[in-house]
């Protein structure tokens, strides 16, 4: 008797902040590539996203949207990896996908570059020559933000700028981490639909005063900073600033991007230990699944390398995982401060995964 082939599992690392037609197009394309029997796993940022901001909608609402768009299983990339620089964001995400032990392929969006072009860029940036040149430039050009510094280094070594867009920068980091962690996962870049911008959608929502935003948590942020002590630059300046905008400008240096400032601010408010990002995530949280996703989940829930939290209210891990999970719950509770409607800090703790 012919042995039945195992269904392919294709993963996408995402934020869906919010989910739009470009994301729907990508999910449909992945479905065509892995087949109807395959499983699409979305590893989605939770309460805070890579730019250091709260997600516009809570993670369970975004998980429901992902399932409606064609995903089969939605797991969470938890804080602090979800709100960190591209390298740490990718490191945490690839670690989770590797430890799940079921993912065959990773798909990611690319504005223009192919997977081969991004792989070449990742290979060049991983060399000792490149790392030494970048470290030297950091000493010489202290006023340049890191993206420009990286471009300058690439141009000096290879005669032209990297010319990478935002999603392509993340793509190269995914490729680098797959190789560094020796993850048995193939990868493929998918061309993105032009003219669709999640940033533009978020700006429109902000103008309509709809959804969660950093500004809505302004009072909570300033209160926490005012009650804290330390040498952090936000703590030093917070006492003399009337609002969040004034605080961000007071601490800004020429080397700071908006995203870097917001990530650092969030890290200060939540008292995030710097060394935790050098660790690998020891858990992920189930946000939603359909029948196919639940079937896949049943085969990996006893994974020894990674705890899959299915019911948060009943979970309190021990050992090394306890520190990570405590920080995660702290961030999740603080997310309530940024929401439009008033809600208790433990609201998300009481929510259940979305099942379709």
C-alpha positions in Angstrom: 0.0 0.0 0.0 1.3 3.4 -0.9 2.2 5.5 2.1 0.1 8.7 2.4 2.1 11.8 2.0 2.3 14.3 4.8 0.5 17.6 4.1 2.9 20.5 3.5 3.0 23.2 6.1 3.7 26.7 4.7 4.4 29.5 7.2 4.2 33.3 7.0 5.5 35.7 9.7 3.0 38.5 9.9 1.4 41.4 11.8 -1.9 41.8 9.9 -2.0 45.3 11.4 -4.6 45.4 9.9 -5.2 42.6 7.5 -5.8 44.0 3.9 -6.2 42.8 0.3 -2.4 42.4 -0.1 -2.4 39.9 2.7 -5.4 38.1 1.3 -3.6 37.9 -2.1 -0.5 36.4 -0.4 -2.5 33.8 1.5 -4.2 32.7 -1.7 -0.9 32.5 -3.5 0.6 30.3 -0.7 -2.5 28.1 -1.0 -1.8 27.6 -4.7 1.8 26.7 -3.9 1.2 24.2 -1.1 -2.1 22.7 -2.3 -5.5 22.4 -0.8 -4.3 19.7 1.6 -1.5 21.9 2.9 -1.6 23.9 6.1 -1.0 27.6 6.2 0.5 28.7 9.6 0.5 32.4 10.4 3.0 33.3 13.1 1.5 36.7 14.0 2.8 39.5 16.3 0.7 39.8 19.4 -0.1 43.0 21.3 2.8 45.1 20.1 4.3 45.2 16.7 7.8 45.7 15.2 7.6 49.5 15.1 7.2 49.6 18.8 3.5 50.5 18.7 0.4 48.7 20.0 -1.5 46.7 17.3 -4.5 48.6 15.9 -6.8 45.6 16.8 -6.3 43.0 19.4 -4.7 39.8 18.4 -7.8 37.6 18.6 -9.7 39.9 16.2 -6.7 39.8 13.8 -6.5 36.0 14.1 -10.1 35.7 13.2 -9.5 37.9 10.1 -6.5 35.7 9.1 -8.6 32.5 9.4 -11.4 34.2 7.3 -8.7 35.0 4.7 -7.6 31.4 4.4 -5.0 30.8 7.1 -5.4 27.5 9.0 -3.5 28.0 12.2 -2.6 31.3 13.9 0.1 31.3 16.6 1.6 34.3 18.4 5.1 35.8 18.2 5.1 37.2 21.7 6.6 40.3 23.2 9.4 41.3 23.3 10.4 39.7 20.0 7.4 41.1 18.3 8.5 44.7 19.1 12.2 44.5 18.5 14.7 45.3 15.7 14.6 43.3 12.5 17.4 40.9 13.6 15.7 40.0 16.9 12.3 39.9 15.4 13.5 37.4 12.8 15.5 35.4 15.3 12.5 34.9 17.6 10.1 34.0 14.8 12.4 31.5 13.0 13.2 29.9 16.4 9.5 29.3 17.0 9.0 27.9 13.5 12.0 25.6 13.8 11.0 24.3 17.3 7.5 23.5 16.1 9.1 20.9 14.0 6.4 20.8 11.3 7.1 23.8 9.0 8.4 22.9 5.6 8.5 26.4 3.9 8.5 30.0 4.9 6.9 32.6 2.5 7.4 36.3 2.8 6.6 39.4 0.9 9.1 41.3 -1.3 8.5 44.6 -3.1 10.9 43.9 -5.9 13.7 41.4 -5.1 13.6 37.7 -5.7 14.5 35.2 -3.0 17.9 34.5 -4.7 18.7 38.3 -4.7 17.8 38.5 -1.0 19.8 35.4 -0.2 22.9 36.9 -1.8 22.5 40.1 0.2 22.0 38.0 3.4 25.2 36.0 2.6 27.3 39.1 2.1 26.0 40.8 5.3 26.9 37.7 7.3 30.6 37.8 6.4 33.3 38.8 8.8 34.5 41.5 6.3 31.0 43.1 6.3 30.6 43.0 10.1 34.0 44.6 10.7 33.3 47.3 8.1 29.9 48.0 9.7 31.4 48.2 13.2 34.0 50.7 11.9 31.4 52.8 10.2 29.4 53.0 13.5 32.4 54.6 15.2 32.9 57.1 12.3 29.3 58.0 11.5 27.6 58.2 14.9 24.9 60.6 13.6 23.5 58.2 11.0 20.5 55.9 11.7 21.3 52.3 11.3 19.4 51.8 7.9 21.5 54.5 6.3 24.6 53.2 7.9 23.9 49.7 6.6 23.4 51.1 3.1 26.6 53.1 3.2 28.5 50.0 4.3 27.1 47.9 1.5 27.9 50.6 -1.1 31.5 50.8 0.1 32.0 47.1 -0.2 30.0 46.2 -3.2 29.8 49.5 -5.2 26.1 50.1 -4.9 23.4 50.6 -2.2 21.4 47.7 -1.0 18.2 49.3 -2.3 16.0 47.1 0.0 12.5 48.0 1.0 11.0 47.4 4.4 9.7 43.9 3.8 12.9 42.9 1.9 15.0 43.9 4.9 12.9 41.5 7.0 13.2 38.9 4.3 17.0 38.9 4.4 16.9 38.6 8.2 14.6 35.5 7.9 17.0 33.9 5.4 20.0 34.8 7.7 18.3 33.2 10.7 17.3 30.1 8.8 20.9 29.5 7.9 22.3 30.6 11.3 19.9 28.3 13.3 20.2 25.5 10.7 16.5 25.3 10.5 15.2 22.7 7.9 12.9 25.2 6.3 13.0 26.3 2.7 12.0 29.9 1.8 10.3 31.8 -1.0 9.8 35.5 -1.7 6.4 36.4 -3.0 5.9 39.6 -5.0 3.6 42.0 -3.1 0.6 43.8 -4.6 1.6 47.4 -5.4 -0.3 50.4 -4.1 -1.5 48.8 -0.8 -0.1 50.2 2.4 -0.9 49.1 6.0 0.7 52.4 7.2 -1.8 54.4 5.1 -4.7 52.4 6.5 -3.5 52.9 10.1 -3.1 56.6 9.5 -6.7 56.8 8.2 -7.9 54.9 11.3 -5.9 57.3 13.5 -7.5 60.3 11.8 -10.9 58.7 12.6 -9.8 58.1 16.2 -10.5 54.4 15.7 -8.5 51.4 17.1 -5.6 51.2 19.5 -2.7 53.7 19.2 0.3 54.9 21.1 -1.3 58.3 21.7 -4.2 56.8 23.6 -1.8 55.4 26.1 0.0 58.7 26.6 -1.1 59.3 30.1 -0.3 55.7 31.2 3.2 55.9 29.7 4.0 59.3 31.3 2.6 58.1 34.6 4.8 54.9 34.6 7.9 56.9 33.6 7.2 59.4 36.4 7.0 56.7 39.0 10.2 54.9 37.8 13.8 55.5 38.5 16.9 54.9 36.5 19.4 56.4 34.0 17.4 55.6 30.9 17.1 58.7 28.6 13.3 58.6 28.7 13.3 58.5 32.5 15.6 61.5 32.6 13.5 63.6 30.3 9.9 62.6 31.2 9.5 64.9 34.1 9.9 68.0 32.0 7.6 66.9 29.1 3.9 67.7 28.8 3.0 65.0 26.3 4.4 62.0 24.4 5.4 64.0 21.3 7.4 66.4 23.3 9.2 63.5 25.1 10.1 61.7 21.9 11.6 64.9 20.5 13.4 65.7 23.7 15.4 62.4 23.6 15.8 62.1 19.8 19.3 62.1 18.3 20.2 62.2 14.6 20.8 58.4 14.7 17.2 57.7 15.9 14.4 56.5 13.7 10.8 56.8 14.9 10.6 53.0 15.2 13.8 52.8 17.3 12.5 55.5 19.7 9.1 53.8 20.1 10.7 50.4 20.7 13.1 51.8 23.3 10.3 53.7 25.0 8.1 50.6 25.2 11.1 48.6 26.6 11.7 51.3 29.3 8.0 51.4 30.3 7.7 47.6 30.6 11.2 47.3 32.2 12.3 44.7 29.5 15.6 43.1 30.4 18.1 43.7 27.5 19.4 40.1 27.7 16.0 38.5 27.1 16.2 39.2 23.4 19.3 37.1 23.2 17.3 34.1 24.4 15.1 32.1 22.1 11.3 32.1 22.8 10.3 29.2 24.9 6.6 29.5 24.2 3.9 30.6 21.7 0.2 31.2 22.2 -2.6 29.7 20.2 -4.7 32.5 18.8 -7.0 30.6 16.3 -7.4 27.6 14.1 -9.8 25.9 11.7 -10.2 22.1 11.5 -7.0 21.6 9.5 -5.1 23.8 11.9 -6.4 22.0 15.0 -5.4 18.6 13.5 -1.9 19.9 13.0 -1.8 21.4 16.5 -2.8 18.1 18.1 0.4 16.6 16.7 2.7 19.2 18.1 1.3 20.2 21.5 3.6 17.9 23.4 6.6 19.4 21.8 9.4 19.5 24.4 11.3 22.4 22.7 8.4 24.8 22.8 5.3 25.2 25.0 2.1 26.0 23.1 -0.2 27.9 25.4 -3.8 27.2 24.5 -5.6 28.6 27.6 -3.8 31.5 29.2 -5.9 31.8 32.3 -4.9 28.3 33.3 -1.3 28.6 32.4 1.6 29.6 34.7 4.8 27.9 33.6 7.8 27.2 35.8 11.6 27.3 35.4 13.2 29.2 32.5 9.9 29.9 30.8 8.5 31.8 33.8 10.5 35.0 33.2 9.5 35.2 29.6 5.9 34.5 30.3 5.7 37.0 33.1 7.0 39.7 30.8 4.6 38.7 28.1 1.6 38.9 30.5 2.8 42.3 31.7 2.9 43.6 28.1 -0.5 42.0 27.3 -2.1 43.7 30.3 -0.5 47.1 29.4 -2.0 46.9 25.9 -5.4 47.8 27.5 -4.0 51.3 28.1 -3.9 52.0 24.3 -7.3 50.8 23.4 -10.2 53.1 22.4 -12.7 51.5 24.7 -12.1 51.2 28.4 -11.1 47.6 29.3 -9.6 45.8 32.2 -5.9 44.9 31.9 -6.7 41.2 32.1 -9.3 41.2 29.3 -7.1 39.4 26.8 -6.2 36.8 29.4 -9.8 35.8 29.6 -10.3 35.5 25.8 -10.3 32.1 24.1 -8.7 31.1 20.8 -10.8 31.6 17.7 -12.0 28.3 16.2 -13.6 28.1 12.8 
